[in-house]
């Protein structure tokens, strides 16, 4: 079914593919379609990059991308946790409409478990009817590759990355497998690639991040004459805290350590230095890929985006000391929370000659905007899937043309007690612990109170009523991800 749908869609768009072959934005001088690289960090906080105010961790390569492009200060992840956020980036839908809404593992897939092993069965798969960004670009002649962490369905299911538009996938399919950065094996499409010298302990011979970068550089080399979409859903700085010792050594003399308990993940002897090393190592990987792009003369033909899938993690889990690094900046909440610290993330975009250097954008936007923006900026807007929630940010990024703003941004998260949030201009509503306490709405004025420290719901009842109505209208119930106290029978 999936292949038939894709073939028919490709046939219907063959004429537009020829037209789009003139490249980039319509009417511009490039003779080729623009390449696209999306770097997606894992659990990187809003203020863990130098260009966003980090004073301890060094990130010169990402800072350079921001200096030559645009830095967004009100950009949001799709969800406060990994899988749904990545799914929303790839499908252009927010969590009221997206299929993947939580880090849920499927049941009843014994045939898959027998093939891949019971230890890492993978997360709930994207269904075949969903059109991903990779599929949309692949149908226009793009080579498509993803290196890193998938978490959207194992091989043999409809969520198989090769069934969702990617020619090449290399990395961790299951998110649980990705909790160790020195794994025994990685996946090259549906084939296991053993990594000798690794035994899932704190150290090993092959750091997974190094393999992702090597594969990405090989992919760029192979497709340097073709338009390509390179998706880099990194696994760092997600736990466990692990990095090559040379990277850690760069911080051990400058960062003062504090002993704290590790739970659920490997214990690192110098966790603060280890975490800083992970972020800097991520930055170095970005730098290596950009060095290859420049060496091939592709920089002016390549749109580059860097962001993170959600906010930073918790010290109590043996992870980043987010208070020490001020990882979430001035915002309340961390990973798993729909307060700003859990969902507001860095977003940097660079395209020399197109995006004005040194730009800063305060317009609120989110992951579901990336699909329409990328398709439009590459000259493929006519290939936009129907029913998406995103808007085209191209005029905002280029600094010209008529600009459209969101009426609101919406999140729901059927985990961590059940949460809901909606941003409308300066206002943001939040609901916490919905499963236990029901629908109690908090209201914050982000213009005067970005840290969400003062609930002003009692002062603006009309605003609360309007936003509660929007929260109800923004969603449709999901059979796969039921939401207690939100789903209404017969709705």
Residue pairs with C-beta under 8 A, 6 or more apart in sequence:
1 128
2 128
2 158
2 163
5 128
5 129
6 135
6 139
9 131
9 135
9 139
10 139
13 139
13 140
13 382
13 383
16 140
16 380
16 382
16 383
17 139
17 140
17 141
20 33
20 140
20 378
20 379
20 380
20 382
21 33
21 141
22 31
22 379
23 30
23 31
23 32
23 33
23 34
23 227
23 301
23 379
24 30
24 32
24 33
24 34
24 301
24 354
24 377
24 378
24 379
25 354
25 376
25 377
25 379
25 394
26 379
30 300
30 301
32 227
32 301
33 140
33 141
33 142
33 227
33 378
33 379
33 380
34 227
34 301
34 302
34 303
34 351
34 377
34 378
34 379
35 227
35 228
35 229
35 230
35 298
35 301
35 302
35 303
36 137
36 142
36 228
36 229
36 230
36 302
36 303
36 305
36 374
36 378
37 229
37 230
37 232
37 289
37 293
37 302
37 303
37 304
37 305
38 89
38 229
38 230
38 231
38 232
38 305
38 306
38 307
38 370
38 374
39 232
39 234
39 286
39 304
39 305
39 306
39 307
40 86
40 89
40 148
40 231
40 232
40 233
40 234
40 307
40 308
40 309
41 234
41 236
41 237
41 282
41 306
41 307
41 308
41 309
42 82
42 149
42 178
42 233
42 234
42 235
42 236
42 237
42 238
42 308
42 309
43 82
43 237
43 238
43 239
43 308
43 309
43 310
43 311
43 312
43 313
43 319
43 320
43 335
44 237
44 279
44 282
44 308
44 312
44 345
44 346
45 308
45 311
45 312
45 320
45 322
45 325
45 327
45 328
45 329
45 334
45 341
45 345
46 52
46 308
46 311
46 327
46 328
46 329
46 331
46 341
46 344
46 345
46 346
47 53
47 54
47 325
47 326
47 327
47 328
47 329
48 54
48 57
48 59
48 237
48 279
48 312
48 325
48 327
48 346
49 57
49 59
49 62
49 63
49 66
49 279
49 346
50 57
50 58
50 59
50 60
50 62
50 63
51 59
51 62
51 63
51 66
51 67
51 71
51 346
51 348
52 71
52 329
52 346
53 326
53 329
54 325
54 326
56 254
56 255
56 276
56 325
57 276
57 279
57 280
57 325
58 280
58 283
59 279
59 280
59 282
59 283
60 283
60 287
61 283
61 284
61 286
61 287
61 290
62 283
62 286
62 306
62 348
65 286
65 290
65 304
65 306
65 348
65 350
66 348
66 350
67 357
67 358
68 350
68 352
68 357
68 358
69 304
69 348
69 349
69 350
69 351
69 352
69 355
69 357
69 359
70 348
70 349
70 350
70 355
70 356
70 359
70 360
70 361
70 397
71 346
71 347
71 348
71 359
71 360
71 361
72 346
72 347
72 348
72 349
72 360
72 361
72 362
72 363
72 365
73 360
73 361
73 362
74 344
74 361
74 362
74 363
74 364
74 365
75 307
75 344
75 345
75 346
75 347
75 364
75 365
75 366
76 343
76 344
76 345
76 364
76 365
76 366
76 367
76 409
76 411
76 423
77 85
77 307
77 308
77 309
77 310
77 311
77 343
77 344
77 345
77 366
77 367
78 84
78 85
78 86
78 87
78 88
78 89
78 94
78 95
78 98
78 309
78 366
78 367
78 368
78 411
79 85
79 88
79 95
79 101
79 102
79 310
79 343
79 411
79 413
80 310
80 311
80 333
80 335
80 336
80 337
80 338
80 342
80 343
80 411
80 413
80 416
80 419
81 102
81 103
81 310
81 335
81 336
81 413
81 415
82 103
82 149
82 151
82 175
82 238
82 309
82 310
83 100
83 102
83 103
83 104
83 123
83 124
83 151
83 152
83 175
84 95
84 98
84 100
84 101
84 102
84 103
84 413
85 309
85 310
85 367
86 149
86 150
86 151
86 152
86 233
86 309
87 98
87 99
87 100
87 126
87 152
88 94
88 95
88 98
88 100
88 366
88 367
88 368
89 133
89 309
89 367
89 368
89 370
89 371
90 126
90 132
90 133
90 134
90 152
90 164
90 231
90 371
91 98
91 99
91 126
91 130
91 131
91 132
91 133
91 368
91 371
91 385
91 388
92 133
92 368
92 369
92 370
92 371
92 372
92 385
92 388
92 389
92 390
93 99
93 368
93 387
93 388
93 389
93 390
94 366
94 368
94 389
94 409
94 410
94 411
94 474
95 101
95 410
95 411
95 412
95 413
95 475
96 389
96 410
96 412
96 474
96 475
96 476
97 387
97 389
97 475
97 476
98 368
99 126
99 127
99 130
99 478
99 480
100 123
100 124
100 126
100 152
101 412
101 413
101 414
101 478
101 480
101 481
102 413
102 414
102 415
102 481
103 123
103 151
103 175
103 415
104 123
104 124
104 480
104 481
105 121
105 122
105 123
105 124
106 121
106 122
106 123
106 124
106 125
106 157
109 121
109 154
109 156
109 157
111 156
112 121
112 122
112 154
112 155
112 156
112 157
113 121
115 155
115 156
116 122
116 154
116 155
116 173
116 174
119 176
119 177
120 173
120 174
120 176
120 177
121 154
121 174
122 150
122 151
122 153
122 154
122 157
122 159
122 173
122 174
123 151
123 152
123 153
123 159
123 174
123 175
124 153
124 159
124 480
125 152
125 153
125 154
125 157
125 158
125 159
125 160
126 132
126 152
126 153
126 158
126 159
126 164
127 158
127 159
128 158
128 163
130 164
131 385
132 164
132 165
133 165
133 229
133 370
133 371
133 374
133 375
134 144
134 146
134 161
134 164
134 165
134 166
134 229
134 231
135 164
135 165
136 165
136 371
136 375
136 380
136 383
136 384
136 385
137 144
137 165
137 227
137 229
137 374
137 375
137 378
137 380
138 144
138 165
138 166
138 167
138 229
139 383
140 227
140 378
140 380
140 383
141 226
141 227
142 226
142 227
142 228
142 229
143 167
143 219
143 222
143 223
143 226
143 227
143 228
143 229
144 165
144 166
144 167
144 168
144 228
144 229
144 231
145 166
145 167
145 168
145 169
145 170
145 215
145 216
145 219
145 223
145 228
145 229
145 230
145 231
146 161
146 166
146 168
146 169
146 170
146 171
146 230
146 231
146 232
146 233
147 168
147 169
147 170
147 171
147 212
147 213
147 215
147 216
147 219
147 230
147 231
147 232
147 233
148 171
148 172
148 212
148 231
148 232
148 233
148 234
148 235
149 171
149 172
149 175
149 178
149 233
149 234
149 235
149 238
150 161
150 169
150 171
150 172
150 173
150 174
150 233
151 172
151 173
151 174
151 175
151 178
152 159
152 161
152 164
153 159
153 160
153 161
153 164
154 160
154 173
154 174
155 162
155 173
155 187
155 189
155 190
156 190
160 190
161 169
161 173
161 189
162 169
162 189
162 190
166 231
168 188
168 189
168 215
168 219
169 187
169 188
169 189
170 186
170 187
170 188
170 189
170 211
170 212
170 215
171 178
171 186
171 187
171 208
171 211
171 212
171 233
171 235
172 178
172 183
172 186
172 187
172 208
172 235
173 187
177 183
178 208
178 235
178 238
179 238
179 239
179 240
179 265
180 200
180 240
180 242
180 266
181 207
181 208
181 209
181 235
181 236
181 240
181 242
181 243
182 195
182 198
182 199
182 200
182 201
182 202
182 203
182 204
182 205
182 206
182 207
182 208
182 242
183 195
183 198
183 200
183 208
184 194
184 195
184 198
184 199
184 200
185 192
185 193
185 194
185 195
186 192
186 193
186 195
186 208
186 211
187 193
195 204
195 205
195 206
195 211
196 205
196 206
197 204
197 205
197 206
198 204
198 205
198 206
201 266
202 240
202 242
202 266
202 267
202 268
203 242
203 245
207 242
207 243
207 244
208 235
209 234
209 235
209 236
209 281
209 282
209 285
212 232
212 234
212 285
213 285
213 288
213 289
216 230
216 232
216 289
217 288
217 289
217 292
219 228
219 230
220 228
220 230
220 289
220 292
220 293
220 296
220 298
221 292
221 296
224 296
224 298
227 378
230 289
232 289
233 309
234 282
234 285
236 243
236 278
236 279
236 281
236 282
237 275
237 278
237 279
237 282
237 320
238 313
239 264
239 265
239 313
239 317
239 318
239 319
240 265
240 266
240 268
240 318
241 265
241 266
241 268
241 271
241 274
241 275
241 278
241 318
241 319
241 320
242 266
242 268
242 274
242 278
243 274
243 277
243 278
243 281
244 277
244 281
247 277
247 278
247 280
247 281
248 270
248 273
248 274
248 277
250 277
250 280
251 270
251 272
251 273
251 276
251 277
251 280
252 270
252 273
255 270
255 272
255 273
255 276
256 272
257 270
257 271
257 272
257 273
258 272
258 321
258 324
260 271
260 315
260 316
260 318
260 321
261 316
261 318
262 268
262 271
262 317
262 318
263 316
263 317
263 318
264 317
264 318
265 317
265 318
265 319
266 318
267 318
268 274
271 318
271 319
271 320
271 321
272 321
272 324
272 325
275 319
275 320
275 321
275 325
276 325
286 306
290 299
290 304
293 299
293 302
293 304
299 352
300 351
300 352
300 353
302 351
303 349
303 350
303 351
303 354
303 374
303 377
303 378
304 349
304 350
304 351
305 347
305 348
305 349
305 370
305 374
306 346
306 347
306 348
306 349
307 345
307 346
307 347
307 348
307 367
308 345
308 346
309 345
310 335
310 336
310 342
310 343
310 345
311 327
311 328
311 331
311 333
311 334
311 335
311 337
311 341
311 342
311 343
311 344
311 345
312 320
312 322
312 325
312 327
312 328
312 334
312 335
312 341
313 319
313 320
313 322
313 334
313 335
314 320
314 322
314 334
314 335
315 321
315 322
315 323
320 327
322 328
322 334
327 334
328 334
328 340
328 341
329 341
330 450
330 451
331 339
331 340
331 341
331 344
331 450
331 451
331 452
332 339
332 340
332 341
332 451
332 452
332 453
333 339
333 340
333 341
333 342
333 452
334 341
334 342
335 342
336 342
336 413
336 415
336 416
337 343
337 416
337 419
338 411
338 413
338 419
338 420
338 421
338 430
338 432
339 421
339 430
339 452
340 428
340 446
340 450
340 451
340 452
343 411
343 421
347 365
349 355
349 397
351 377
354 377
354 397
354 398
355 397
355 398
355 399
356 398
356 399
359 397
359 399
361 396
361 397
363 393
363 396
363 403
363 405
364 405
364 406
364 409
364 423
365 391
365 393
365 396
365 406
365 409
366 390
366 406
366 409
368 388
368 389
368 390
369 390
369 391
369 392
369 393
370 390
371 384
371 385
371 388
371 390
372 381
372 384
372 388
372 390
372 391
372 392
372 393
373 390
373 392
373 393
373 394
373 397
375 381
375 383
375 384
376 392
376 394
377 394
377 397
381 392
391 404
391 405
391 406
392 404
394 401
395 401
395 402
395 403
395 404
396 403
407 424
407 470
408 422
408 423
408 424
408 467
408 470
408 474
409 422
409 423
410 421
410 422
410 470
410 471
410 474
410 475
411 419
411 420
411 421
411 422
412 419
412 420
412 421
412 475
412 483
412 486
413 419
413 420
414 481
414 482
414 483
417 432
417 433
417 434
417 435
417 436
418 431
418 433
418 434
418 435
418 436
418 483
418 484
418 485
418 486
419 430
419 431
419 432
419 433
419 434
420 429
420 430
420 431
420 434
420 439
420 471
420 486
421 428
421 429
421 430
421 431
422 428
422 429
422 467
422 470
422 471
422 474
423 446
424 466
424 467
424 470
426 445
426 446
426 447
427 443
427 444
427 445
427 446
427 460
427 463
427 467
428 443
428 444
428 446
428 452
429 441
429 442
429 443
429 444
429 457
429 464
429 467
429 468
429 471
430 441
430 442
430 444
430 452
431 439
431 440
431 441
431 442
431 471
432 440
432 442
434 483
434 484
434 485
434 486
435 484
435 485
438 485
439 468
439 485
439 486
441 457
441 464
441 467
441 468
442 452
442 455
442 457
443 455
443 456
443 457
443 460
443 463
443 464
443 467
444 452
444 454
444 455
444 456
445 454
445 456
446 452
449 456
457 464
475 486
476 491
477 483
477 486
477 487
477 488
477 491
